[in-house]
């Protein structure tokens, strides 16, 4: 064995009962009272094996479930943040029907259906500074109105509510529509429920009843 391969160590006496080590064969054991000791050699490698911690790979393997869960949560949160910033629409990330992200306006075509994007396109042609986004199971709409009376503001909100009813009747699956309107002297906010929009679109309730339900959600 070369000098580089020499492994240094020392001898000690260990209790045959509890393994407690002492420098001399001087029973009884001060830990358990046993009267028998044996002489053993202690090498550097013995200490290395005892104090060496688990490798990063081994720690990841042993905690794969918790690490994977944490990474998945962080990924969903990061994607939701990006979607809410309008980078893209994140569709149903956890399998529960949730979506997040901006819906860009599209000019409606004549195919007989109204998509969320076309619904936004209708409103963008009517109002200024419109935005439409998915937030969970519902849509959030915002726009600016020049209404100077409650009657004018109510009509602007009903334009959006009627459009939402058409969207629902055409198969749109947003469970709610939250409408936020910026007016010169403040802000108005209402939430339209899908069931009310569907009833109005089907002719089961009148427009006045629909309007009362819309403003009941303010």
N, C-alpha and C positions, 0 to 999 in steps of 0.2 A: 504494500500500500504506500503511495507517494505521500509527501508532506501535505499536499493539497487535499488528499483524501482522508487524512487522519481526523477522527471524530473524538473530540475531547469529552471527558466525563469524570465521574467520581463514584465512590461507593457510599452507601448509607445502610442503616439497619431499619427494617420495617416490621411492624407488629404483624404477626401472622393472622391475627383476628380482624383488625380494622384497617390495616395498611398504613397506619400513621408512621411517618419516617422520622428517625432521630440519628444524630451523628455517631452515637456510641451504643454498644450492646449493653444497655443498662435498664433491665426490667425492674419494676413492672411498667407497662405502657401507661403514660400519664393521661391517655384519652379513655381507654377502656379497662385498664388494670390487668391485661393479659401478661403472662410471664414469658412468652416465647417471641423471639425476634429472628429474622433471617436477613442475611447480608445480600444486597442487590447492587448492581451497577446501574448508574443513571447516566444516560447519554444526552447530548444536545438534541438529537432527533426526538427524544421523548418529550422534551419541552416544546419543540416545534409542533408536534402533533397535538399537544394540549392547548396551545395558545393560538394556533392558526384558526382564523375565523372562516366562515363559509364564504365561498366565492360569490361574486355577483350573479353568475349564471345559476349557481345552486340556490341562492336566495330567491331568484325569480322563479325557479322551478318549484320550490317549496311553497311559494305564495302566489302561484299562477292565477288562482281564482280571484283573489282580492286585487292583484295588480291589474288583471284583465278588466275587472269591473270598474276600477278607478279610471283606467284609460278610456273605456267606453263612455263613462259619464262625462269626462272632459271633452271627448270628441263630440258628443251630442250637444253639449253646452256651446262649444266653439262654433259648430255648424249653425245652431240656433241664432247666435249673435250675428254671424255673417248673413244669415237669411233675413233677420230683422233689419240689417243695414241695407238690404236691397240687393245684395250680391247675387242671390239666386233664391228660388223657392225650394225649401227643404220639405219634401213630401213624406208624411207619415214615418218619421224616424224611429218610432218605438212601436209601431204596429197598432196604434190606438186611434187612428184617424186624425192625427194632428198634422198641421202644415204650418210653415212659417216662411214669410218672405213677401216681397213686393210683387204686385200684379200690374204689369205694364198695360196701358190702355191700347186697345185694338179697335179699329173701325168696324162696327157690326156689318156682317154680310147678310145675304138674303136666304140663308139655308133653313130658316125657321126656328133656330135655337139661339139662345143667348148665353154665352160663356161668361165667366167672371171677368175675363179681359175685355170682352165686348161690352159688358155692363159698365166697366170703368170707362171704355171709350165713349159710351153715351153720355156719361156724366162729365167727362172732360170737354165735350162739345158744349155743355150747358154752363159749366162753372169754371172758375179759375183755381189754380193751385190744388188740383185734385191729387189725392193719393189713395191707393187701395192696397191692402196687404192682408195676407193670411196671418192669423194669430191663434194657434190651436185649431179648434173646430169652426171658428167663426171668421168673418171678414171685418176689417176695420176700414171705414171710409172717412176721409177728411176732405173738406173743400172750403173755399172762401165764398161768402155771399155778400152782396151789396144790399141786402134787405134792410129796410129802415123801420119796419113795423112787424108786429108779431104775426100778422096774417101773411105777409110776404115770406117771412122766415118759415112759417109752417108749410107754405106751398113748396118752397125749395126742398124741405125735408121730405115732403110727400113725393116729389119727383124721384128722389133716391129710393124711397120705400116702394113705389110702384115698379121701378126698375128691378128692385130686388125680388118682388113678387113674380115678375116675368122670368127672372133667372131661376127661381125655385121651381116654377111651373115647367121649365124646360129641363129639369133634372139636376140643377145645381145643388150641391150637397152642403153648402155652408149652413151651419145650425143657427147662426145669428148674423145680423149686420149691425155693427155699432157705427153710428153716424155722428161725426163731430163737425160742426159748422162754425167757422170763424166769421163773425160779423163786426162791423165797425166799432161797436161798443161792448164787445164781449165774445162769449162762446156759448153754443148750445150743443147738448149731447143727448141722444136717445139710442135705445137698442131695440131693434126689430127682431121678433122671434120668427123662426122659420114656419111654425105651425100657423101663425096669423097670416103670414105672407101667402102660404099655400091656400088657406081658406079664402082669402081675397081673390087670388088668381082663379080659383074654382067657382067663384060667384056665391060662395056659402055665406059671406058677410058683405055688407055694403062698404062703400069707401069711407063713409062717416064712421062706421064702427071700426074699420081698419085704422083710420086716423086716430081715433080715441085710444086704441090699443098701442099704437106706435108711441104716442105721447105719454101713455101710462108707464112706458119703460124709460122715461127720462130721469 
